[in-house]
Amino acid sequence: MIEMMGNHLGLDLIAVVLMFVSLWLLGNHRREGFIFGLLAALAFVAFNGLVDSFWGILGNLILAILNIRGWMRWETPPRTAS
């Protein structure tokens, strides 16, 4: 088990951490979450390239595009007076 943790240049760990940060930020209505999601998707593309997973690469390229789309379409919600 310990030996598996050092495989793949740590790209899998980096991608997972970036994805968790992305989800945390987006859950708190922070636009920066899309940047972390994009970085996570690109790290997963690199990881899937190392393990020769075509569908993993394709799926994460689509996720990268969706993160870019989310960044571009983000609108700050209007502030309400309390």
N, C-alpha and C positions, 0 to 999 in steps of 0.2 A: 504494500500500500504506500509506504513512504517513498519507494523508488518511483512510483507513478507520478508523484507530485512534482517532480523536476522535469518531466517530459515536456516536449513541445515548446521549449524556450519560455515557459510561463505565460504564453499568449492566452491560454484558456483562463488562467486566473485573472489576468489583466482585463480580459473581456467581461468576465463575470462581475468583477468589482465595478467596472465602468457602467455596466447595465444596471446594477443595484443603485448606484449613485443617480443614474438617469431616472429611474423609476421614482426614487425618493424626491428628486427635484420636481419632476412633473406632477407628482402627487401633491406637492406644496405649491403648485401653480407657478413654477419658475421656468422661464423660457430656456435657460441654460441646460435643462434636462435633455433637450434635443441634441445639443453638442456632445454631451456625454453618450447619448444613444448612438450618435453617428460614429464616435470613436470606438464604442463597444462593437458595433457592427463591423467596422473595418478590422478590428483585432480578431473578430470571429472569422472574417474572410481569410486573414493570414493563417489562422489556426486551421481552418478547413482546407486551405491549400497544402499545409504540411501533412494532413491526414488523407489527402486526395479525396475529398468529398465534394463532388460537383454540386449536389443539391444544397449542401451547407453553404457553399460559396454563393450560389444563386439566391438562396433565401436571405442571406445577410446583405447582399447587394441591394435587394428590394427593401429590406429594413433601413439601409442607409439612405435610400431615396425617400422613403417615408419620413425619416427624421429631418431631412432637408426640407421636405414639403411642410412638415409641422412647424419648423423654424420660420419659414417664409410666410405662412398663413397665420402665425400667432398674432392675436390682438389682445392688448391689455384691456381687461374688463374695466368699465367705468366705475369710479369710486362712488359709493353711496354715502350720503350724509347720515350720520347716526345721531 
